[in-house]
Amino acid sequence: MTNQWRPTSNIDTLKTRALLIRKIRQFFLERDVLEVDTPAMSHAAVTDIHLHTFCTEFVGQGHIHGIPLYMITSPEFHMKRLLAAGSGAIYQICKSFRNEEVGRYHNPEFMILEWYRPSFDHHALMTEIDSLLHTILGTSTADRMTYQGIFKRILGVCPLEASITDLKRVATTLGVLDIADNEEDRDTLIQLLFNEGVEAKIGRSVPAFVYDFPVSQAASARVCEGDSRVAARFEVYYQGVELANGFYELDNANEQLARFEKDNKRRVDIGRNIQPIDHHLIDAIHFGLSDCAGVALGIDRLIMLALGKTHINEVIAFPIERA
């Protein structure tokens, strides 16, 4: 008999984890943000080329030949449908699923905290996240910096203007030319350089908010009015960990559909399967999505930081190897 039946996290850690999640719920209760519960499976999937979904099949009554269902990578699409239906401010703590992700900060099944604030832009939401981090981690006021500004300061080139040749030159100095050498997609190169050259150097003593990402990485964020090269997206980093990803949410259904279709075209170009688009979401945005900002935060990573742990397996009971 082996010890593989045991949890990888000790019981005292799991008890503290439960207390921290209770503290998060109290944070939102005090702010009158409604807790919601949405499906873990969907008829549609995300089209983002960097996300990989798990697919299963439903073969119940009326579907003898089976219909595909996709495990959610986040509850975003369902929550936005609630917003369009008039829910007001909402949050959710739930499991999400991403294929091909396992390691120090990744487990294919993970816990996510996602919330949406009508009448907030991304700057107002960053302020609220800062308060949550202070509540859970005891951090001081976070730093804020634009993507363009911190990229230029640390790497010496502008991510919005640099040529592919310039970006590959930086890749050489970072020691990742072997990855970048055959890459001709500019956006992929920018993300590689940011991941390898910037992330580890920010948010060391206090959290760091990086905002106004290149528009090529907009996902569901609005394009900024003052500079159409960037989008109202932000990420949060602390002690080498990417904690959260948020947007001043896009409220134009036609633009959102066009982005999904563009993603699928890129999927074809790189030899990946086209993903089914969530037309329920598109219809909800057409009906009327509240002017709002939203963010997804990794609870397992947050608890790692709160407890000084170095691997995600230390704060979850049964990672994929023991599931």
Backbone hydrogen bonds, N-H to C=O, Kabsch-Sander energy under -0.5 kcal/mol:
donor,donor_aa,acceptor,acceptor_aa,energy
6,R,3,N,-1.9
8,T,317,A,-2.5
14,L,10,N,-1.9
15,K,11,I,-2.1
16,T,12,D,-2.1
17,R,13,T,-2.6
18,A,14,L,-2.0
19,L,15,K,-1.8
20,L,16,T,-2.4
21,I,17,R,-2.2
22,R,18,A,-2.0
23,K,19,L,-1.9
24,I,20,L,-1.9
25,R,21,I,-2.2
26,Q,22,R,-2.0
27,F,23,K,-1.9
28,F,24,I,-1.6
29,L,25,R,-2.3
30,E,26,Q,-2.3
31,R,28,F,-0.5
32,D,29,L,-1.4
33,V,28,F,-2.4
34,L,32,D,-0.5
34,L,89,A,-2.1
36,V,91,Y,-2.5
42,S,70,Y,-1.9
45,A,276,P,-2.3
51,L,48,D,-1.5
56,T,69,L,-3.2
58,F,67,I,-2.8
59,V,57,E,-0.5
63,H,60,G,-2.5
66,G,63,H,-1.9
67,I,58,F,-1.9
69,L,56,T,-2.2
70,Y,42,S,-3.2
71,M,54,F,-2.3
72,I,40,A,-2.4
79,M,75,P,-2.3
80,K,76,E,-2.3
81,R,77,F,-1.4
82,L,78,H,-1.5
83,L,79,M,-2.1
84,A,80,K,-2.3
85,A,81,R,-1.3
86,G,83,L,-1.5
87,S,82,L,-1.9
90,I,116,Y,-1.4
91,Y,34,L,-2.5
92,Q,114,E,-2.1
94,C,92,Q,-0.5
94,C,112,I,-2.1
96,S,110,F,-2.8
97,F,72,I,-2.9
98,R,108,P,-2.4
99,N,52,H,-3.1
101,E,98,R,-0.7
102,V,100,E,-0.5
103,G,106,H,-2.3
110,F,96,S,-2.4
110,F,108,P,-0.5
112,I,94,C,-3.1
113,L,297,L,-3.0
114,E,92,Q,-2.5
114,E,112,I,-0.5
115,W,295,V,-2.1
116,Y,90,I,-2.6
117,R,293,A,-3.0
119,S,291,D,-3.7
120,F,117,R,-1.7
125,L,121,D,-2.0
126,M,122,H,-2.0
127,T,123,H,-1.5
128,E,124,A,-1.5
129,I,125,L,-2.6
130,D,126,M,-2.3
131,S,127,T,-1.5
132,L,128,E,-2.1
133,L,129,I,-2.8
134,H,130,D,-2.0
135,T,131,S,-2.2
136,I,132,L,-2.5
137,L,133,L,-2.9
138,G,133,L,-0.7
138,G,134,H,-1.1
139,T,133,L,-0.9
143,D,207,P,-2.7
145,M,209,F,-2.6
147,Y,211,Y,-2.5
150,I,146,T,-2.4
151,F,147,Y,-2.1
152,K,148,Q,-2.3
153,R,149,G,-2.2
154,I,150,I,-2.2
155,L,151,F,-2.6
156,G,151,F,-0.5
156,G,152,K,-1.6
157,V,151,F,-0.5
161,E,158,C,-0.9
162,A,158,C,-2.8
167,L,163,S,-2.3
168,K,164,I,-2.3
169,R,165,T,-1.7
170,V,166,D,-1.8
171,A,167,L,-2.1
172,T,168,K,-1.6
173,T,169,R,-1.5
174,L,170,V,-1.7
175,G,171,A,-0.5
175,G,172,T,-1.0
176,V,171,A,-2.7
177,L,171,A,-0.5
179,I,176,V,-1.1
180,A,176,V,-2.2
181,D,177,L,-3.1
183,E,180,A,-1.8
184,E,182,N,-0.5
186,R,184,E,-0.8
189,L,185,D,-1.8
190,I,186,R,-2.3
191,Q,187,D,-2.3
192,L,188,T,-2.2
193,L,189,L,-2.5
194,F,190,I,-2.4
195,N,191,Q,-2.6
196,E,192,L,-2.5
197,G,193,L,-2.9
198,V,193,L,-0.5
198,V,194,F,-1.8
199,E,194,F,-2.2
201,K,198,V,-2.1
202,I,199,E,-1.2
208,A,237,Y,-2.9
209,F,143,D,-3.0
210,V,208,A,-0.6
210,V,235,E,-2.6
211,Y,145,M,-2.2
211,Y,209,F,-0.5
212,D,233,R,-1.4
213,F,231,A,-0.8
213,F,233,R,-0.6
215,V,229,R,-2.9
217,Q,214,P,-2.5
218,A,215,V,-1.7
221,A,218,A,-2.4
222,R,248,Y,-2.3
224,C,230,V,-2.5
230,V,227,D,-1.8
231,A,213,F,-2.9
232,A,222,R,-3.2
233,R,231,A,-2.4
234,F,246,G,-2.6
235,E,210,V,-2.3
236,V,244,A,-2.0
237,Y,208,A,-2.5
238,Y,241,V,-2.3
239,Q,203,G,-3.8
240,G,202,I,-0.6
241,V,238,Y,-1.6
243,L,236,V,-3.1
243,L,241,V,-0.7
244,A,236,V,-1.0
245,N,296,A,-2.1
246,G,234,F,-3.0
247,F,294,G,-2.7
248,Y,232,A,-2.4
249,E,247,F,-0.9
249,E,292,C,-1.5
250,L,220,S,-3.0
253,A,251,D,-0.7
256,Q,252,N,-2.3
257,L,253,A,-2.5
258,A,254,N,-2.1
259,R,255,E,-2.0
260,F,256,Q,-2.2
261,E,257,L,-2.5
262,K,258,A,-2.1
263,D,259,R,-2.4
264,N,260,F,-2.2
265,K,261,E,-1.8
266,R,262,K,-2.2
267,R,263,D,-2.2
268,V,264,N,-2.0
269,D,265,K,-2.2
270,I,266,R,-1.6
271,G,268,V,-1.5
272,R,267,R,-3.3
279,H,277,I,-1.4
282,I,278,D,-1.5
283,D,279,H,-2.5
284,A,280,H,-2.1
285,I,281,L,-2.5
286,H,282,I,-2.3
287,F,283,D,-2.3
288,G,284,A,-1.9
289,L,285,I,-0.8
292,C,290,S,-0.7
293,A,117,R,-1.4
294,G,247,F,-2.4
295,V,115,W,-2.1
296,A,245,N,-2.2
297,L,113,L,-3.4
298,G,243,L,-2.3
299,I,111,M,-1.5
299,I,297,L,-0.8
300,D,111,M,-0.9
302,L,298,G,-2.1
303,I,299,I,-2.7
304,M,300,D,-2.0
305,L,301,R,-2.1
306,A,302,L,-2.4
307,L,303,I,-2.1
308,G,304,M,-0.6
308,G,305,L,-0.7
309,K,304,M,-2.4
312,I,104,R,-2.5
314,E,311,H,-2.0
315,V,312,I,-1.9
316,I,312,I,-0.6
322,R,319,P,-2.1
323,A,319,P,-0.6
323,A,320,I,-0.7
